[in-house]
Amino acid sequence: MWLPVLVVLVLILLYRWYRQSQILENLTDKYVFITGCDSGFGNLLAKQLDILGMRVLAACLMKTGAENLMKETSSRLQTVILDVTDSQSVISAAEWVKEIVRDKGLWAIVNNAGIAFPISPNEWLTKEDFLKILNVNLLGLIDVTLKMLPLIRRARGRVVNISSISGRLSFSGGGYSISKYGVEAFSDSLRREMIQFGVKVCIVEPGSFKTEIVNSGTIEGKLKELYEKVPEDILKLYSQNYETFRKEYLDGFSKANPNIHLVTDCIQHALTAVYPQTRYSAGWDAKLILLPLSYCPTALADFILTKK
């Protein structure tokens, strides 16, 4: 009785594996623009694609980041300084890309640039704290995408947006999860709009990974600065002193997965596969715990996430 069902399941899995293993030809002719290449996912991805022979156009926030990346890659890779929160900087980067790709068009854009801090209970924050993250993670991503779309359409290429499992479940206050929920919504609407042009839009949803965005060494000072600006009466309501606040967040950062290639491998597949996935989940915490939890009843998810 169960044998036919097992045979069908095996055939489906084999077909899925075969379909996803098909890789595009002529990768060396394709241009890919990546934001946030100073460190983390963007930096590693730029190196991976450069090894593949693709034409990498790497956008860095700092000149030192661009210089270091060029030292570690081939002469094919080119860099540009880009602040995604500055529309004039975005326009200049788009013009730079247009000059390079010309009639060939831009095969893909990877919207990777992002920040996570400030993170804390929402009541501790101001509107400006939320806006700081939204300007980079969401509004900057949208601005870059819209400026690059004409070049993407010309190549019938790809848009790959780096979201997060926090775009499905919000684990803490602050603008990070809000921005990632926005990335999910923007990507969904853009994907449907781009079907008629032969452009594919993919979302990558990493779990917790150890990059500069959650580097405990760089964030500890920011946590203290944030804590000290919260009014005393608010702190009393939350029954937290600085040490408990610091431990809660730094413990979470210390458990982050250091194997960031799990994320860049997903991005690489989205860029090079004949049949890319609409969504990629990276990391076992995302695949086995957090993604399934996002489909559970809200009461159950709330209970699990608030249980200390």
N, C-alpha and C positions, 0 to 999 in steps of 0.2 A: 504493500500500500504506500509506504513512504519512499520506495525506490524511485518512482517517476518524479516525485517532488524534488528529491535530492539531485537527480540528473538535471532537471530544469534549473535548479539553483546553481549547480556547477557550470552549466552552459552560460547562464547569465553572467556569472563572475568571470568566466574566460573571455566572453565577448567584451565585457567592461574593461578587463585588463588589456585586451588587444586594442580596443578603441583608444584608450588613454595612452598607450605606448607609441602611437603614431606621432612622429616628430616632423615638423616642417622642413622643407628643403631650402637651400640658399640662405641659411641663417646669417652668413657673413655679409649679406647685402642689406641687412635690416638694421635700422636705427632705433635705439631705445633711449628714452629720456627718463632719468630717475631723479627724484628729489630726495633731499636729506642724506647725502652720501658722505658726510663728514665722519660718521661712525655707524655702528649697529647694522641693521638689515641692509640699508642702502649701500653702505661701504662694501659689505661682503658680496651683495648681489652684483655690484659693478665689477668686482674682480671675477666672479663666476662667469658672467656674460662675456667679459673680455677674453677669458680663457677659451670660451666657445667660439670666439672669432666674431662676435656681434659688434656692431658699431655703437658703443656706449657714450651717451651724452650725460655726464654726471653733474648734477647741480649740488653745490655745497654752500652752506651759509657763511663759512669762514674761509679766508684765503689759505690759511695753513692746512685746513682739511683738504682743499683741492690740490695743494702742492704735495702733500703726503700721499694722496691717492695716485697721482700721476707717477710718483716714484716707484710705486708697487705694481704698475700695470704697463701694458704695451702702448706704443705710440698711436694706436687706433683710438684709444679712449681720450675724450676731450672733456674739459670741465668749464663750468660757468658759475659765477657767484649769484645766488638767488635767495632772496628773502620772500617767502611766499605770502607774508602779510603786507607786502608793499606792492601795490598794483603796477607801479611804474617798473619795478624790478621784474615782475612777471611779464610785462609787455616786452621788455628788453630781452629777456630770456627766450621768449617766443620768436622774436625777430632773429635772434642768434641761431635758433634751431632751424628756422625757415631758410636762412642763408646756407646752412650746411646740407639739409636734406633735399632742397630744391624740388624738382618734379617727382622725385621718388616718394616723397611723403614720409611721415614719421610712423614707423611700425607700431610703436607702443609707448605709452607713458605709464610710469609706476609712481603713484602718489604715496610716497613713504614718509615724507617729512612730518614730524609730530613731536609734541611735548605732553607730559603727564601732570606736571605740578602747576598749581597747588592742589593737593589732595587732603581733604579733611572733612569733618561733618559740614554739611551745607551752610548751617547757621553761622559758622565761623568765618564765612567768606563774604566778599563783596561782589557786586556786579562786575567790577573790573577784573576780579580774579577769574570769573567764568569767561569773560570776553577774551582774556589773554589766550586761553586754550582754544576757544572756538575760532579765533582769528587764524591760528596755525592749522589745527587739525581738520577743520571743516570749511571755513570760508576761504582759506588759502588754497585748499585742495580744489574747491569748486572753481576758483579764479584761474588756477593753472590749467585745469581740465578744459574750461571753456575757451581759453586762449589757444590751446593746442588742438582742439577738435577738428578744425579745417585740415590740418596736416594729417591727423589720424584717419579722417574720412578718405583722403586721397590715397592712402595706402591700404584702406579697408583693414585696419589694424586692430589694436587692443588697448583697452584702458584697464589698468589693474590698480585697485584702491586697497590700501592697507587699512583695514578696520581693526577689530579686536573682538574677542569673546565678550568684552565689556560693551560691545554694541548689541548684545543680546540680553545680558544680565548686568545690572549696575551693582558694583561691589562696594562703592564708597562715594562720598559726596565730592563735589567739584565738577569741573567742566569736561573731564576726560570721557566718561561714559556718555555724557550728553553729546559730545562731538562725534563719538563713534556710532551712536544711534543715528545721527544725522548723515554720516558717511554711508550707512546701510541704506537709508531712504533715498539719498541722492543717487547711489549706484543702481538701485532697483529701477527708478524712473528713467535714468540714462540708458540702462540696458535695453529697455523696451523701445525707447526712442531711436536707438542706434541700429536696431535689427534691420531696418529698411536700407541702411547704408553698408551692411556687411561688417559692421564693427562689433566686436565682442567686448563685454564689460564683465570683469571678474572681481570678486571680493576675497581677500585673504583675512582670516580671523584667527590670529595667534592667541594662544593662551599666555601664561606668564613666562617671559623670557628675559634673561639678564643682558640688557643693553644699557647704553648711557641714559636712556629715558627713565630707567628705574635703578640707576647705579646708586647704591647706598652711600658711597663715598661722596658723591656730588649733591645728594639730596638732604643729608643730615642737617647741614647749615640752614637750608631753606625751611625745613620742618621747625627748627627752633625760632627762626624769624617769624614764621606764620603764627606759631603758638603764642609768642610774646605780644602780638598785636591784637589778640582776641580779648574782648572785655572780660574782666574778672567775674562778673555775675553770670556770663555765659559759660565760662569754664566750670563754675560751681554746679551749674545745672547738669553738666555732662560728667561730673565726678571724675575728672581726669586731671592728673598732673602731667608735667612734661615727660617724665620717664615712661609712664604707661602709654602715652600718645606716641612717643618715639619708638618704643618697643613694638607696638602693634604694627606700625608701618614698616619699620626696618626688618622685622622678622619675615614679613611677607616678601619683601624684596630679596632677602637672603635665600629664599627657597625657589627663586626663579630659575628656570631651565637655562643653562649656559650654552646649549647646543642650538645656536641661532640659525645654523644651516637648515634646520627643519623648516624654518619659515622661508628662507631664500630658495630652497628647493621647490616649494609650492609656487613661489612667484615665477621661478624659471620655467616650470611646467606650464603655467598660465601664458607665458610669453612664447613658448616654443612648440607646444602641442598643437596638432591639427584640430583636436577637439578638446579645448580647455574646459575645465569645470566652471560652473557659475560661482561656486563658493568653495573655498579651501579652509579646512580647520587644521591648525598646526599645533602639535604638542598633545601628549596623552591627557593632560588635565582638561584641555578643551574637548577632545574627542570623547573621552569616557565619562567625564564628570559634568563639566559645565554646560556643554552643548545639550546633553540629555536633560539636565536640570532646567534648561530654558524652556523645555516643552512640558514640564511638570505643572500641576496646579500652583497658582501664585502663593497660596497659603503654605504649601510644602516648601517651595523655594525660599520664601521668607523665613520659615522656621530654620532651615538648614544654614542659610547665609547669616542669620543673626545669632546662631548658637555659638557660644564662646567655647 
